[in-house]
Amino acid sequence: ADGALYRSAANAMKARFLEGTREQIFGWLEEWVAGHAARTRTHSICVLVGEAGTGKSTIASEFSKRLEEQGRLGASFFFTR
C-alpha cells in the first residue's frame, strides 16, 4: 500500500497544483474538517465527485498535503488503475 500514499511516486502527476486555484473548494473542505464534522463526529468521509479530468485527485492530494503540514492528516489512500 506504500504506492497509495498521496505523496507516492505513482501519484506525482496528480500532485501538480496551480497555487491560488480551487480556493473555494479548499475553503469548504477546511470548514468540513474544522466545523461540523469535528464537533459532531459525523461526515467523517468526504467524497469528491466529478467527471474524469476535473481535478478530483489533484484536490485530494493538495488537501492531504495541507492537512499533513498542519499535523492533522490521519491517513490517505489513493486508488489508481
Backbone as a ProteinNet text record, in pm:
[ID]
protein_1_A
[PRIMARY]
ADGALYRSAANAMKARFLEGTREQIFGWLEEWVAGHAARTRTHSICVLVGEAGTGKSTIASEFSKRLEEQGRLGASFFFTR
[TERTIARY]
80.7	0	85.1	218.6	303.1	277	244.1	217	86.1	5.6	-125.4	-120.4	-6	6.1	-5.6	-57.9	-77.3	54.9	165.2	294.1	381.1	322.4	398.6	434.4	533.6	575.7	462.5	378.1	266.4	166.2	161.2	68.1	134.3	259.9	334.2	266.7	213.3	148.8	19.6	-44.8	-168.3	-140.7	-18.1	15.9	43.9	27.9	51.2	-64.6	-37.7	-141.1	-97.3	-182.8	-154.4	-201.6	-106	-134.9	-238.8	-333.2	-435.9	-562	-561.8	-681.3	-759.9	-884.2	-973.9	-985.8	-963.4	-966.3	-1104.4	-1210.3	-1344.5	-1363.8	-1314.7	-1326.3	-1243.9	-1120.9	-1038.1	-1099.2	-1162.6	-1231.9	-1343.3	-1420.3	-1527.2	-1470.2	-1361.8	-1300.8	-1247.1	-1188.1	-1140.1	-1256.1	-1367	-1485.5	-1535.3	-1533	-1578.3	-1491.3	-1360.3	-1268.6	-1283.6	-1283.8	-1280.2	-1417.2	-1519.4	-1651.3	-1738.2	-1844.8	-1948.3	-1894.3	-1811.7	-1760.9	-1680.3	-1599.5	-1517.6	-1601.9	-1708.3	-1792.3	-1881.6	-1936.5	-2038.1	-1989	-1868.1	-1811.7	-1893.3	-1963	-2036.2	-1965.4	-2005.1	-1945.8	-1795.2	-1751.8	-1608.5	-1543.8	-1624.1	-1570.6	-1626	-1537.6	-1577.6	-1548	-1645.2	-1628.8	-1629	-1523	-1515.9	-1571.7	-1670.6	-1738.7	-1727.1	-1700.4	-1694	-1647	-1653.1	-1610.1	-1459.2	-1416	-1273.6	-1199.4	-1084.9	-1001.7	-1039.8	-1131.9	-1174.3	-1091.9	-998.6	-908.2	-936.2	-1018.2	-1050.6	-925.5	-840.1	-718.1	-621.4	-612.3	-525.3	-573.3	-703.6	-761.1	-734.1	-759	-737.9	-590.8	-501.5	-358.5	-313.8	-355.5	-318.4	-377.8	-501.4	-562.8	-494.5	-456.3	-380.2	-248.8	-181.7	-55.8	-77.5	-181.8	-211	-240.5	-319.5	-351.1	-226.5	-140.1	-16.8	72.3	82.4	163.4	110.7	-19.9	-82	-82.7	-31.7	-32.7	-171	-259.8	-397.4	-436.2	-342	-373.7	-365.5	-478.5	-480	-435	-480.4	-445.3	-484.6	-425.7	-466.4	-448	-532.5	-523	-576.7	-493.3	-531.5	-534.7	-638.2	-652.7	-603.7	-542.1	-505.7	-548.6	-558.3	-595.7	-484.9
-119.6	0	126.1	112.2	231.8	321.3	260.8	337.7	412.5	389.7	454.6	584.6	618.1	743.3	861.4	971.9	1087.4	1139.2	1118.4	1169.1	1062.3	949.1	842.2	880.6	814	840.2	813.4	716.4	683	797.7	882.5	994.3	1128.2	1126	1250.2	1338.9	1280.1	1360	1424.2	1361.6	1415.9	1534.3	1545.4	1646.9	1783.4	1797.1	1926.3	2019.6	2115.7	2206.9	2349.2	2424.5	2564.5	2649	2706.3	2785.9	2893.7	2908.5	3010.6	2963.7	2842.7	2790.2	2703.4	2685.2	2598.6	2638.3	2764.8	2809.9	2795.3	2808	2790.9	2647.1	2552.3	2411.6	2385.6	2438.2	2417.8	2485.5	2599.2	2665.3	2578.3	2517.1	2427.8	2307.1	2250.2	2133.8	2168.9	2287.1	2331.2	2345.4	2402.2	2413.9	2276.7	2182.9	2046.7	1983.1	2001.8	1943.1	2009.9	2141.7	2215	2239.6	2237	2276.2	2161.3	2144.5	2048.9	1908.5	1859.9	1723.2	1705.1	1804.5	1794.1	1798.2	1879.4	1891.4	1770.2	1716.4	1613.1	1472.3	1461.8	1332.2	1266.7	1347.7	1295.5	1339.9	1284.1	1317.1	1295.5	1181.4	1155.4	1118	1102.1	1073.7	1177.1	1234.8	1330.6	1266.6	1263.8	1203.9	1314.7	1320.7	1416.4	1348.1	1409.3	1350.3	1445.4	1390.7	1473.2	1392.3	1454.3	1389.5	1365.4	1271.9	1243.7	1369.3	1393.1	1505.8	1639	1641.2	1769	1810.8	1726.5	1765.6	1705	1602	1540.6	1489.9	1418.2	1363.6	1474.6	1577.9	1690.7	1761.5	1782.3	1846.2	1760	1631	1541.3	1537.9	1534.6	1531.8	1661.3	1774.2	1903.1	1919.2	1876.4	1889.5	1797.7	1678.6	1588.6	1653.7	1716.2	1785.2	1895.8	1975.6	2085	2032.7	1925.9	1868.9	1811.7	1747.3	1692.2	1804.3	1914.7	2028	2085.8	2073.5	2123.5	2018	1898.2	1789.9	1731.1	1743.2	1698.3	1585.5	1532.2	1423.4	1290.8	1221.3	1091.8	980.9	985.9	882.6	931.4	870.3	896.5	768	749.6	631.4	668.8	654.7	689.5	564.4	552.9	440.1	478.3	383.5	400.6	276.2	291.8	175	75.2
0	0	0	0.9	1.3	-119.1	-233.4	-353.8	-348.7	-245.4	-234.3	-154.7	-97.3	-23.1	-117.9	-70.1	-157.1	-213.7	-144.5	-191.1	-256.6	-293.2	-357.9	-500.7	-556.4	-694.1	-792.2	-761.4	-850.6	-861	-761.3	-760.8	-793.2	-834.7	-858.3	-962.6	-1067.1	-1171.2	-1119.9	-1025.2	-969.4	-877.4	-832.4	-734	-796.9	-925.2	-989.8	-958.6	-874.8	-828	-857.1	-921.7	-951.6	-833.1	-762.3	-643.1	-673.2	-582.9	-596.7	-667.2	-718.8	-784.7	-687.6	-716.1	-638.6	-491.7	-461.1	-321.7	-258.2	-336.7	-281.5	-232.9	-310.1	-271	-145.2	-140.7	-21.9	100.7	81.6	191.7	246.7	156.6	200.5	273.8	221.8	286.7	425.2	439.2	570.9	669	622	707.8	748	654.3	682.1	790.3	782	880	1016.3	1017.6	1143.4	1204.3	1123.6	1170.6	1215.8	1146.4	1183.2	1205.9	1117.7	1129.9	1257.7	1292.7	1413.4	1539.9	1540.4	1659.9	1680.7	1573.7	1587.6	1557.5	1506.7	1466.8	1355.4	1279.2	1163.9	1036.1	926.4	797	798.7	849.2	861.7	729.2	625.7	492.2	396	318.3	215.5	80.2	-6.9	-139.2	-243.5	-322.7	-433.2	-557	-617.4	-732.6	-850.8	-969.1	-1088.7	-1207.2	-1321.9	-1445.1	-1442.9	-1526	-1539.6	-1583.2	-1522	-1561.6	-1501.6	-1406.2	-1347.5	-1226.1	-1183.5	-1075	-939.6	-933.1	-803	-731.8	-802.9	-742.2	-703.8	-785.2	-754.2	-628	-617.2	-498.3	-375.1	-385.2	-271.7	-230.5	-327.5	-298	-230.1	-284.1	-225.5	-86.1	-67.4	64.1	165.3	123.3	210.9	251.8	156.2	185.3	288.1	269	362.4	502.5	510.1	641.8	707.8	631.2	688.4	742.5	668.4	713.6	844.9	867.1	990.3	1101.1	1070.9	1168.8	1190.3	1089.1	1104	1010.1	933.8	841.1	914.9	922.4	988.7	896.2	771.8	673.8	535.5	435.9	297.5	218.6	120.6	34.7	-101.4	-203.7	-339.7	-425.4	-506.2	-596.3	-735	-803.2	-943.2	-1018.3	-1149	-1229.7	-1235.2
[MASK]
+++++++++++++++++++++++++++++++++++++++++++++++++++++++++++++++++++++++++++++++++

